[in-house]
Structure formats: C-alpha cells, structure tokens
Amino acid sequence: MKKNLKLKEVLLITPPFTQLNTPYPATPYLKGFLNTKAIQSFQLDLGLEVILSLFTRKNLKTIFDIACKDNRIKSENAQRIYNQRFNYEITIDAVIRFLQGINESLGRLIASDDFLPQGSRFDQLDELDWAFGSIGFFDKAKHLATLYLEDLSDFIIECLDENFGFSRYAEKLGRSANSFDILDNYLSQNLSFVEELMIEILHKYLVDYQPKLVCFTVPFPGNLTAAFRCAQYIKKTFSSIKVAMGGGFANTELRNLKEPKVFNYFDFITLDDGELPLELIIENFVENKNDEFQFLKRTFVRENGEVKFINDSLRKDYKQDQLGTPDYSDLHLDKYISVIEVANPMHSLWSNGRWLKLTMAHGCYWGKCTFCDISLDYIKLYEPIAAKLLVDRMEEMIAQTGETGFHFVDEAAPPALMRAVALEIMTRNLIVTWWTNIRFEKSFTKDLCRLLKASGCIAVSGGLEVASDRLLKLIDKGVTVNQVAQVTNNFTEAG
C-alpha cells in the first residue's frame, strides 16, 4: 500500500471568519513553534476556504435558486439584487480574482462605476473623486468591488443564513456563550448552507491529513460557533481525534468555565500563551496516549463529569526567543482577498494588503490602564524581543513567502524597541513596509518619527479613550491630550 505522505500529527485551524486579506497569526505562530519540536503540523484558514467556495458562479446560482424557490426574498434590496442575478453570476469569479491581485487590469473597468451590479450599499457612496483622486482608480475599484461583495452578503443574511458575515459568523451566539444553553441548542439544529460548505471542506482535510489532534484558535466571538460546529462534526465522524481550543476568546471569556457540556465538543481548552499547553497535550495524549489528566498547563478538561482546570506542570513557559519564526507554509497567501470597506487610508490597512504578523514584545510595557485586563498573563508579563532577532525573523518570513509587508501585533509597541528595529532594518538595507499599534508616548519625537518612516513604517494606530486630561488621569492612561496631539502631529509631519 502506498504510504500517505500527507499524514500530520496536528491540524491547526482558524475557523470562519476573521479577515479576508491576511491570515490571523495564531496558527503561523504555533506552527513555527511546533517546527522547533519536530512535530508535524498542517494549518488551515477555514474561513478563507469557505469564502472562496461560497463566492463562485456555481454557488451564487445555488443561493439565488434557493432564495427564489423558498420565497425568501422579502426586502426591496434583496429583490433588487435578485433582479440582477445574471450580472452577479457572470462577474463574481472575475471580481474575486481582481481582489486577489490576479486580474488587476479589471480595475479600470470596475472603476467606471457601471460595470458591477449594484444594491443598496452603493446608494451612499463616499465622494469617490475626493477619496481616491483622479488617478487612484485601483483603490476606487477595490472599494466598489467591496461594496459589491457586501451587497451579496446582505442578500445571504436575509435569504439564506442570518448568521453570515465576512469577519464573523453567528457572533451573537458567541457573545452569549457564557450560559452555553443557547449555543448548545443551536448546535442541535440542521446545518446552514454556509456551514455545509464549511464541513465539506473540513472533511477533505481530515481525510487527507488524518491528524491525531485538531486545534482551533478562537480569537473572537464571531469564530466560536463555527469552531463548535467543526468540533461537533469531528466528534461524530472521527471520534478518535482529540480536539482542542485556545485563543483570545478563551483567554478572556472562558477563564471561569464551569459547563461540562462544552466538553461534548472539545477535549481541551487552553488559556493564555498556547505553546507549552499544546506541547504537553501532544506529549501526553497524542504521543503517549495517557488516560489520566496530569502534567498539563493552563488547560480545562472534563473529568468524572466535572470541569477541571489542570495547571500541574512545573515546566515554565518558553521565552520569546525560543518560539521559532512564524511559519506561513500551507496558507495560500496568493488567494487572500484585499478589500477597502471605507475610504479612510488608516482603516483600510486592516482589510487591504497581505500583512505578515510579528510581535515586538510580549505583553504591555505600560500595564496600568484601569480599563484593561492587566491581570492576564498575556498582558502583564512584559518581555521584549531583541531587534536583531526580530529582523532575522522578518528576513526568514520574506524568504518563505515573498511578502515584505509586516504588521507588528503588539498590545503597544515600545518606542525604544521600534527605534532599534528601524535601525536594524536600515543597517541591512531591507526594503519592507510595516505598521504597528502604539501608546502616544512623548518619546515619539519628530526625529524618531522620521527614522521610523525611513525604515518603512507607514502608519501607527493607537487609542484615546477620552479627550479629557482629568479622565485620562483617572484611568491611568499615562498621556495628556496635548501630548497625544503633539505625537500625532510628529507622525503626520514625518509622512
């Protein structure tokens, strides 16, 4: 018998939906770590795969047929979209290719305003000439193509699946999951059309790679329901596979988990940094097949019908320089879809362009804001990474992917480390584009901002919860309104 060369111990999955334009970083981070342990893994952005399956001529035709056959078209807008169904069906594949950067010549046609069918999203267009100028047709075309997809999304929500959304799925169920009964009841119902597509794709990967452990990262409430649907299918169809969940949602919303029924779907739910908890699960339950829960790290399990939090391992979490370089292999970067939802150039960074993700420092160097979860380890345990190692990792990722855009996903990037990274980039004559999240520290002088710009930094994002010095002091923000104004002006003048 021919050996299946695809076999992997671990399958890492980002469930629908997060971003269309770039992979969520959790699975590349975990795969990079597993590489350092010689543990074979495969990663899958299931959300992207579902979107690319859903928005095809074949499935749009099916969607329109179902909506018409079952008399689901109620609103004037849905009828307006349905009346243009032929134009949607013949344009969808070309529009997706354009947003993937494959068919860029189509941009001039899209930007002409009368190429795409239009629903209500087009009724309140921004002043496009003001937003994009006379030669910014490419971004204008992306914006119009995004509105076109959002019209189709509105149609799907009304006529096919009320839980659909490009960056979330059944988010309201995720937000009510602390009681779990609502979500559990939903999971007893039939699959929606979108969920059927999702399970069909998941099944193929499970058969191809035959993993012993499937891990779902659930960063947001809008990923939770899809993760449970997938876990439900795995437990029903591939009962020997162990299933784990981690990620931002678990870290913030499931810290006091008490509901045993959750473990009808998942064997393990881990908190905070996932590398060591995942390694211990693999050691104990994949490689050695233990039956007793012991020597785990920050992991919820169900034992004798009760939820237990196991944190018995004496092994310490890995330092940031021990985690390896994020690994984007398996992910089809050329298939991600860049969209421009609003004309604001800063907002567009979140959904436009392919950004490789890195972290300058674990946790937050300030760690005082009263509104923040500063008691959580992933925020309070501050650990910067050396600039040389960071830029080494950037070069490794460029060599692997061919991409040169980076988003540093820090809680707040430290100004001194940003300076060191900028100098290291320039010393190596690297041509990169990068942006990150900051606090508006007074140390962001005009000179530092110019240096960051020279190294390829194109933008920074930061939050100001209230424009009142008195309230900023009460929440221990550590900045003043005038300071924020001066810093933002320094960045603006630096370009």
Secondary structure, 3 states (H helix, E strand, C coil): CCCCCCCCCEEEEECCCCCCCCCCCHHHHHHHHHHHCCCCEEEEEHHHHHHHHHCCHHHHHHHHHHHHHCCCCCCHHHHHHHHCHHHHHHHHHHHHHHHCCCCCCHHHHHCCCCCCCCCHHHHHCCCHHHHHCCCCHHHHHHHHHHHHHHHHHHHHHHHCCCCCCCCCCCHHHHHCCCCCHHHHHHHCCCCCHHHHHHHHHHHHHHHHHCCCEEEEECCCHHHHHHHHHHHHHHHHHCCCCEEEEECHHHHHHCCCCCCHHHHHCCCEEECCCCHHHHHHHHHHHHHCCCCCCCCCCCEEEEECCEEEEECCCCCCCCCHHHCCCCCCCCCCHHHCCCCCCCCCHHHHCCCCCCCEEECCEECCCCCCCCCCCCCCHHHHCCEECCHHHHHHHHHHHHHHHCCCEEEECCCCCCHHHHHHHHHHHHHCCCCCEEEEECCCCCCCCHHHHHHHHHCCEEEEECCCCCCCHHHHHHCCCCCCHHHHHHHHHHHHHHC
